[in-house]
Amino acid sequence: MTDEQIKAVVLRVLGNIAPEAELDQLDPAVDLREQLDLDSMDILNLMIGIHDATGVDIPEADYPHMASLNDAVAYLRSRVPGA
């Protein structure tokens, strides 16, 4: 997967969690919790959705490494098969 494909997966999952969000307005360097007002359940659902879409296990200890869109892409880049 390319970085753009990984980004698209994360955005698709985010769209399911926060359908009212304008995802094209996201600043990829800013914390997703702050930008989208996500709570801990939303973050858990985000990680589950990314796991379902990519097959990558994301341990809870690594959630801080997925804080922003850029962080998520960087984290997943080395873990997604074929990335």
N, C-alpha and C positions, 0 to 999 in steps of 0.2 A: 504494500500500500504506500502511496505517496503521502506527503504531508497534507496535500489538499484533500485527498480521500479521507484521511484520518480526521481532518478538520470538519469535513462534511458529515462524517458519522457522529462526531461530538455535537455538532449543531442540530442534526436530526433528532438525536436523543433529547437535547435541551428543548427543542420545539415541542416534544411530547410532554415534557415536565412543566414547561412554562409557555403554553400556547399563546398567551397574550404578549409575550416579549417580542420586541423588534430585533431579531437576531442579527440582521444586517447592520445594525447600529452598534453592536458590541465592540468595545475596545479589547482587542485580543491580549493585551498586556495587563488588564485590570481584573481583579478577583471576581469570579462569576457570582459568588454569594452576594457581593455588594451591588453589582450591576443588575442582577435579576431578583434580588431579595429572596434568595433560596434559603430554606431552613435545612436542618440536618436530615430530615426525611427526603427532601428533594435531592440532596447530595447523594444519599444512599441509592435512590432511584436512578440517578445519573450514572453512578458506578455500575449498578446492575445492568442498565441499558447498554452501556459501553461494553461490558463483559459479554452480553448477549450478542451484540453486533460484531465483536472482534474476537471473542474467545480468550481475551486477556484477563487473567485474575488480577484484581487490584486490591491488595490488602489494605485494611483500614489505616494502617500506619503510613501508607503512601498517599492517602487522600490529599494531604497538603501539597504534594507534588503535582496535583491536578487542579490547582486553585484558579488559574486563568486558562483561557483557550490556548495561548502559546505554551503554557506549562503542560497542558494535557497532550498537545501534539508532540512535544519533546519527550514526555514520559512514554507515550505509546509507540513512538517511532522505533525504539529498540525492542519493543515487546510484541508488536503485531507481526504475525507470520507474513513474510513477503514484503515487509516495509523497508 
